Amino acid sequence: MPRTKNLSHYPARYSELLRECGTLGQRAEVLFDDQRRANSLRGHWFAFIGALKHEARNILRDLPPGKMPSPGEDDILMLTKLAPTVMVTVEARDSGFAVVWQNRERSWQAMALREAIVTTPAPLETTKQLDDIASRLMRVQQQENNDGKDK
């Protein structure tokens, strides 16, 4: 399949995957024996996303002020907004390589980050030590200044 900016050159299934994974949170997989072919499909997906963004820019550029986009144009604009919510990865499997489409918020990475515990570290003992050293230095410096004035 060609990598082009013309959306008609890409399978309609790509738009369906955006809707299914982006809004419904579904997951889709295609299994390949060859990692090169799996990576190629992933690359083709990103070329589709680029073509979608290109078309959306053209629609917005050519849309007269105050005019609403046609239903087809509105669909392209909506899909462009959904695009960042869908992630595509290539995963190694026992039987080959899977190209996986999923909602970014349902990925294992997002789930792991939701489990992350944010903590505030306790004040370091070294901070207190540094304050003590600074105050002693100030006293020594004041004493030296006072001794110098007496002479």
Steps between C-alpha positions, in 0.01 A plus 500: 500500500635843415591750766322807375318805635182396316263328744328301226817290465466359854264222610173611662587259782752754629219748569300223667798412721529864607134504603504158668822551695474875557142528619396147596831398656519179299822323406588360156787275395643374172750213521800466265774238465750768402593800718585704190144469371359588844718813516396586145130490594571717802683747276211496256266585789709805586499604134118481516502721810721748316261502204207549738668801663588641158138472387374658824736797451370542145137488618560760770701721264231496229199527732343847475454679834168417662433201270464153646695210344309243295427164670796338319732783599370490856579127513860568392535774764361266769735217397794741512411587860477128586837412344715586806284278722591185306841341527642233271774265611673192364519224761698176479288189547578129504331469162652813342452873532175679574412853395279624783263799490365615835381802688804671652331516843449121501860413416718317750714814523206719602377236748845477658522878532160514669647270767796730555511645847605860525679579821651810649844427638558580865731797565854382465726496800769656281289814465514549876873431500555755223301761695715434809820537300377822338408654838844406647674656199296817547605518868867447414481764228333749737767431764778559246333824390470616860863402575615696194316816615663488843851530357 
